[in-house]
Amino acid sequence: MTAIRKTVTLTKQQDQWVKAQISAGRFTNDSEYIRDLVRRDQERHTSALGLRQAVQDGLDSGIYDGDAFEDARGWT
């Protein structure tokens, strides 16, 4: 894996938060914490894309039973 150095500017409060996460043993350094945030953001983005695709597939199917949906949601 090729590493690329980045400069990140944080507020004092954000820096204290990162340091607290490291002190708590969740991460060994700032870089590990930032990489974890990026990985989680990537996973969330991928999950959101999958959900959007599932919704679109459902819409494209042409099958709609609004009454069953509303009954399941308790909206009747």
C-alpha positions as CSV (number, residue, x, y, z in Angstrom):
1,M,0.0,0.0,0.0
2,T,1.4,3.4,-1.0
3,A,1.0,6.0,1.6
4,I,0.3,9.6,0.7
5,R,0.9,12.3,3.3
6,K,-1.9,14.8,3.9
7,T,-2.1,17.9,6.1
8,V,-5.3,18.1,8.1
9,T,-6.4,21.2,10.1
10,L,-8.6,20.6,13.1
11,T,-10.1,22.9,15.7
12,K,-8.8,22.6,19.2
13,Q,-11.9,20.8,20.2
14,Q,-11.6,18.3,17.4
15,D,-7.9,17.7,18.2
16,Q,-8.8,17.0,21.8
17,W,-11.4,14.5,20.7
18,V,-8.9,12.7,18.5
19,K,-6.4,12.6,21.4
20,A,-9.1,11.3,23.7
21,Q,-9.8,8.4,21.3
22,I,-6.1,7.6,21.2
23,S,-5.8,7.8,25.0
24,A,-8.8,5.5,25.4
25,G,-6.9,2.9,23.4
26,R,-9.2,2.9,20.4
27,F,-6.4,4.0,18.0
28,T,-2.7,4.2,18.2
29,N,-2.2,7.5,16.5
30,D,-4.0,10.3,14.6
31,S,-3.5,8.7,11.2
32,E,-5.1,5.5,12.3
33,Y,-8.1,7.4,13.5
34,I,-8.5,9.4,10.3
35,R,-8.1,6.2,8.2
36,D,-10.8,4.6,10.2
37,L,-13.1,7.5,9.6
38,V,-12.5,7.3,5.9
39,R,-13.1,3.6,5.8
40,R,-16.4,4.0,7.7
41,D,-17.5,6.8,5.3
42,Q,-16.7,4.6,2.3
43,E,-18.7,1.7,3.8
44,R,-21.6,4.1,4.6
45,H,-21.5,5.4,1.0
46,T,-21.5,1.9,-0.4
47,S,-24.5,0.9,1.8
48,A,-26.4,4.0,0.8
49,L,-25.8,3.2,-2.9
50,G,-27.1,-0.3,-2.4
51,L,-30.2,1.0,-0.6
52,R,-30.9,3.5,-3.4
53,Q,-30.5,0.8,-6.0
54,A,-32.9,-1.5,-4.1
55,V,-35.5,1.3,-3.9
56,Q,-35.1,2.0,-7.6
57,D,-35.4,-1.7,-8.4
58,G,-38.6,-1.8,-6.4
59,L,-40.0,1.3,-8.2
60,D,-38.9,-0.1,-11.6
61,S,-40.7,-3.4,-10.9
62,G,-44.0,-1.8,-11.3
63,I,-45.5,-3.7,-8.4
64,Y,-47.0,-1.5,-5.7
65,D,-49.3,-2.4,-2.9
66,G,-49.6,0.7,-0.9
67,D,-52.2,-0.7,1.4
68,A,-49.9,-3.5,2.5
69,F,-47.1,-1.0,3.0
70,E,-49.2,1.3,5.0
71,D,-50.6,-1.6,7.1
72,A,-47.0,-2.7,7.8
73,R,-46.1,0.8,8.9
74,G,-49.2,1.2,11.1
75,W,-50.4,4.1,9.0
76,T,-54.0,2.8,8.6
